[in-house]
């Protein structure tokens, strides 16, 4: 479940505590969490609703002017309509992780092992080192351009970059990505390999 930056800012301010999505099946569950650029959201409820049961008040808690505005923003009626209640639980743990650039031998070995597993699991072959190097060489480059460099679909490429981000190696920018201090330290240790 993705949120645009203006909505994230309103979540951080405590103004937005609901979301409505059309899904074939939910991508979050009650009791789970969702890591976002502003922090970790605790998912409190995920319920199927009908459009006629949504109130103006709920729509406003989801960041819309009213019910009609929310319904217009949902797009085509594919899948069930879900109401997701959440609260900001805490800071994004990746933020601190990205700053940890003093890699011990154990840190380095664990990261290399994790990257090797990602490479082995990929249908498109080893990718982690090449993607990290390209992001290092071309920060703030649009994802479609980076994906095209590898002849890959943009959505699949972004999924791979999110895996690197979860390890604290990259950070998202308004446009594109950059290496975090941790990612730069890892590449310095790996070398040109």
N, C-alpha and C positions, 0 to 999 in steps of 0.2 A: 504494500500500500504506500503510494508515494504522495507527497504533499508539495505544492509549489511554495517558493520562498515566502511570499506574503502571508500564506496560511501558517507556515512554520513560525513566523514572527508572532502571529496572533496566538498560536499555541503556547509559545514561550511566555507571552504576557498573561496567559490564563483565560483569554477570551474565547478560544475555540476548544471544545471538549467533546465534540461529536463529529463523526464523518458518516457520509452515506455513499455507498458504492454498489454498483451492479456487478455481480460475480456469478459465474457458473458454480464456483465453490469458493469459500472464503480463503483469503491469503493470510489472515491472522485469526487467533482464537482467544477467547476469554481466558484470562490468567496468564497469557503470554506477554511478550514485550516486543517492541519495534524500535530499532535504533535509527534515529534520524540525525540530520546535521545539528539540530538544536539540543539533542539529548535522547534519553531512552523514554519511550512512552509505555506505560503500563496499560494493557488492554483489559478493560473492566467488563465489557459485555459486547457480544456480537449476536445480533438478532435479525431475523428476516422480518421485514415490515412491508406494508402496502403503501403506495404513494398517498392514498387518501387519509392515512393515519398520521402523516407527518404534519406537525404544527409549525406555525411561523416561529415560535420560540425555539423549537428544535433546529430549524433551518438557520436561525441566527446563531445558535451555539455551534453550528457547523461552518460559520463564517459567511453566510449568505444574508441578503437583505430580507428575504422571506421565503416561504414555501415555493412559490412560483419560480423564483430565481434559482433555487436549489434544483427543482425538477428540470428546468431548462438546461442546467449545467450537467445533468447526468448522462446525456447522450442517448444512443439507441437502447431500447428496452430488451437487452440480451441478458439472460440470467436473472437471478433473484435480486431483489433490492434489500440491502443490509444496512442496519444502523449500528455503528461502532462507537462505543463510549470509551474514553481513555483519559488519562491524566499524565502530566509530565512527572516522571519518577526520579530522574537524575541526569547527570551529565553523560555525554557520549564517551564511553571508555576508550574509544579509538583516538580521541583527541590527545590524551596523555600518552598513549602508546606511540603515536606518531612522533612525539618529541624524544623518545628513548633511542638516542643514536649511539650510545656507548655500549655496543653489542659485545657481550662476553662470548667466549668460545662456545658456551652452551646455547646462548641466544642464536648465534650464527648457525650452529648445527641444526637447531630446531627449525629455524626459518628455511634453511636449505632443504631439509627433509620435507617440510610442508609444501614448498614450491615444487620439489621433485614429484610429490604425490599428485599435485594439480596437473603437472605436465603429463604424467603417466595416464591420468584419467581422461585427458582431453582427446576427443575424436580427431581434432585438427592438429595433433602433435604438440611437442614442447612449445610453450608460448610465453611462460612467465618472464624469463630473462629478456627476451626480445621486446615485450610490451613495456617492461620497466625501463629499458634503455631508451625506447622511443619516447616515452613520456618524459624522461629526463632530458632528452635532446629537444623535444618540442612541447614545452609546457604551454598551457592555455590554448591548445589546439582542439578544435571541435572533434568530438568522438567520431562522427562519420568519416572525417579525413584520416584519423588514426586507423579506424577499422579498414578503410580502403587500402591503406598501406599494406595491410596483411591479406587483402582480398576477402575480408570477412564481413558478415552481416553486422550492422551497427548494434542491434539489440543484444546479440550474443557477445559481441565485444565488450559492451557495457557490463554485462553480467560477469565476465572475466575480471574486468577492472574492479568491480565491487568485491571480488574475492581478495584482491591485493589490498584494497582499502580496509577490509576486515582484519588484515594482518598488520595494519598500521603503516603500510609502505607507500600509499598514495593518498592524496586529498583531492576532493572535487573543488573546482573553482566555478565561478559564474559561467565561464565557458571553458570546457576541457578539464584537465587535471594537472597536477604537478607531483613530483616526488616529495614525500615527507622527509624530514631529517633522518628518520629510521630507514626509509627506502634508499636515500642517498648513501648512508653508511653501509647498507647491505651491498649496493652496487660497487662501492669502492672496494669492499672486501672480495667480491666476486671477480672484479676486473672485467676485461673485455670478452671473456669466455663465451 
